[in-house]
């Protein structure tokens, strides 16, 4: 039980860190490529964008089972 909680805490920290990376990459790259067409992204929007991308591209077929550590390999 303790190791499961530890994995969950590490996973949550990783997700929050990745959302910060999305904010930074979006705000430093896209407005330079498309000036006056792309606005800055907030932290919550970056987290929602990551979840949407995960649902569209990462959770399909066996992706969800692997993300939860229930994969067959």
N, C-alpha and C positions, 0 to 999 in steps of 0.2 A: 504494500500500500504506500509506503513512504517513497519508494522509487517511482511509482506512478505519479505521485504528487510532484516529485522533483522534475520528472520529464515534462509534466504539464507546465510548470513554472518556467522551465528553460524554453519550451515551445512558445509560450506566451511572450516571453521576453524577445525571442527571435522574430515573432510576428510584428511586435511593436517597433523593433529596430528596423525591420524591412520596410515598414510604413514610413518611417523617417527617411530612409534611403529613397523611397519613391518620391516623397515631397521634395527632397533636395535635387534629385535628378530631373524631375519635372520642371521645377522652378528655375533651374540653371540652364536647361537645355532647350526646351520647347519654345519659350518666349524669344530666344535668340534666333531660332530657326524660322519661326512664324511671328514676326513682330506685329503687335497690335491685333493679333487674332487669337492668341491663347492667353488666358489669365492665369495668375498664380493659383496654386492648389493649396488647400488647407490640410492639416493633419488628418482630420476626420474624413475628408474627401479622398485622400490617398489610401486610407485604410479601407474605405468602401470600394475603391477602384481595385485594390488588391484582392478583396473577397470576391468581387465580380469576376476578375480574371481567373481566380482559382476555380470558381464554379463553372466558368465557361471552358477552361482549358485544362485544369488540373484534377477535377473531381470526376471526370467522366470515366466510364468503364471501371477499371481496377484502381484508378487514381485515388479514390476516396479510401479504399481499404489500405493502400500503401501509406497514405498520409496519416492514417490512424495507427499504423504499425501492425496491421493485421494481414500484411501481404504473404504470399506463398513462398517467396524466395528467401 
